[in-house]
Amino acid sequence: MTTIDFRTPEALADAERWTAHNYHPLPVVVAEAEGAWVTDVDGRRFLDMLAGYSALNFGHRHPALIAAAHAQLDRLTLTSRAFVHDQFAAFCGGLAELCGKDLVLPMNTGAEAVETAIKVARKWGYQVKGVPDGQAEIIVADGNFHGRTTTIVSFSTDPEARADFGPYTPGFVVVPYGDAAALAAAITPNTVAVLVEPIQGEGGVLIPPAGYFAAVREACTANNVLLVADEIQSGLGRTGKTFAIEHENVIPDMYVLGKALGGGIVPVSAVAANRDVLGVLKPGEHGSTFGGNALACAVGSAVVGLLRTGEFQERSARLGQRLQDGLSALIGKGLVGVRCRGLWAGVDIDPALMTGRQACERLAERGVLAKDTHGSTIRLAPPLVITEEELDHAVAQLAAVLTP
Ligand SMILES: *Cc1c(COP(=O)(O)O)cnc(C)c1O
């Protein structure tokens, strides 16, 4: 059924012609997708080992999510928050329960949810903790990725993300990632929050040492500082648990969620926290026209429904072990390092062999889609619906790419 008439080069040239070049995509033009597979405009099939940077944890077009979206499209899509709609409470309540928190504040993109967390932490600092006006400090980690707004890139340590976008928002203190003592030492009476990723995804799937988050939690509690976990990429089943920070048996004061929360259909993000924290916001102080819209809430509720069963978390943990075993066997055969948690892997290719970009280009030629992070590191984050055979296939293609 495959008719190759090579539409890809023209489609690529068109995309180049009409957009700002703020991305450097692999030369693949996708037309259709289902589950763990995408099909390009020339009918070629690719196994998706990136899953929209974890926005597609449940795979492309999961039937339950598509059904929820279709049903909602036929009823109501948007009211704005000027009115309440009938999907709102179910989504926010279901998500709050999943998080074990009192309240949820829905937004759209991840960066908006991070901005929301920053605003809430600052307001909490002034109104509850008693920090002098304008003095609030938030501690963040070296190598962080929290989004692309001007405030968020202000505390990025990646020159590519930050340079030439100043003047920068003050009020952030950067400490090394994974060093709890350095973090504790950076806390001052004006510290309102610690904002950190449980695992640094963009950083290359960097997993902090065991005990790090327990120590960070202790320092935050002892100093009346909010622990804010950015689980936008690490959360919602990716690591074999609902939240990556669960692996550390730590409960943050605020969860920041996004990506998979929208089921790969609509942008849905949120922060979840208890009333003593999120309750500092009063009408008019924060908002979003599209935040918590009916379509987003219907899809988000269906996502929460999938996560409530625990099936995806279990699958991620089980298949993650298989991924880790497969990748670990390639150490010394083209790989120099592998970090795995659930179905999420940072794979360090021997830099003498090729860059991460070259590896991803060769993987694409073999029908596997992945993305490099930095230098010679690539990230694997397949949809959690991937089968064992498909996972083995992806690892075999990587092995072939690494073989001279
Ligand atoms: C993707 C991501 C964000 C930003 O989300 P957007 O939807 O792209 O704005 C923030 N934090 C982390 C950890 C992310 O992975």
Ligand as a Chemical Component Dictionary entry (heavy atoms), coordinates in Angstrom:
data_LIG
# 
_chem_comp.id                   LIG 
_chem_comp.type                 NON-POLYMER 
_chem_comp.pdbx_formal_charge   0 
_chem_comp.three_letter_code    LIG 
# 
loop_
_chem_comp_atom.comp_id 
_chem_comp_atom.atom_id 
_chem_comp_atom.alt_atom_id 
_chem_comp_atom.type_symbol 
_chem_comp_atom.charge 
_chem_comp_atom.model_Cartn_x 
_chem_comp_atom.model_Cartn_y 
_chem_comp_atom.model_Cartn_z 
_chem_comp_atom.pdbx_ordinal 
LIG C1 C1 C 0 8.467  21.017 28.544 1  
LIG C2 C2 C 0 8.798  21.496 29.922 2  
LIG C3 C3 C 0 8.379  22.754 30.374 3  
LIG C4 C4 C 0 7.693  23.759 29.485 4  
LIG O1 O1 O 0 6.491  23.290 28.963 5  
LIG P1 P1 P 0 5.890  24.021 27.644 6  
LIG O2 O2 O 0 4.554  23.372 27.480 7  
LIG O3 O3 O 0 6.824  23.743 26.513 8  
LIG O4 O4 O 0 5.800  25.475 27.957 9  
LIG C5 C5 C 0 8.667  23.084 31.688 10 
LIG N1 N1 N 0 9.322  22.245 32.505 11 
LIG C6 C6 C 0 9.742  21.022 32.102 12 
LIG C7 C7 C 0 10.451 20.128 33.061 13 
LIG C8 C8 C 0 9.505  20.620 30.794 14 
LIG O5 O5 O 0 9.952  19.429 30.377 15 
# 
loop_
_chem_comp_bond.comp_id 
_chem_comp_bond.atom_id_1 
_chem_comp_bond.atom_id_2 
_chem_comp_bond.value_order 
_chem_comp_bond.pdbx_ordinal 
LIG C1 C2 SING 1  
LIG C2 C3 SING 2  
LIG C2 C8 DOUB 3  
LIG C3 C4 SING 4  
LIG C3 C5 DOUB 5  
LIG C4 O1 SING 6  
LIG O1 P1 SING 7  
LIG P1 O2 DOUB 8  
LIG P1 O3 SING 9  
LIG P1 O4 SING 10 
LIG C5 N1 SING 11 
LIG N1 C6 DOUB 12 
LIG C6 C7 SING 13 
LIG C6 C8 SING 14 
LIG C8 O5 SING 15 
# 
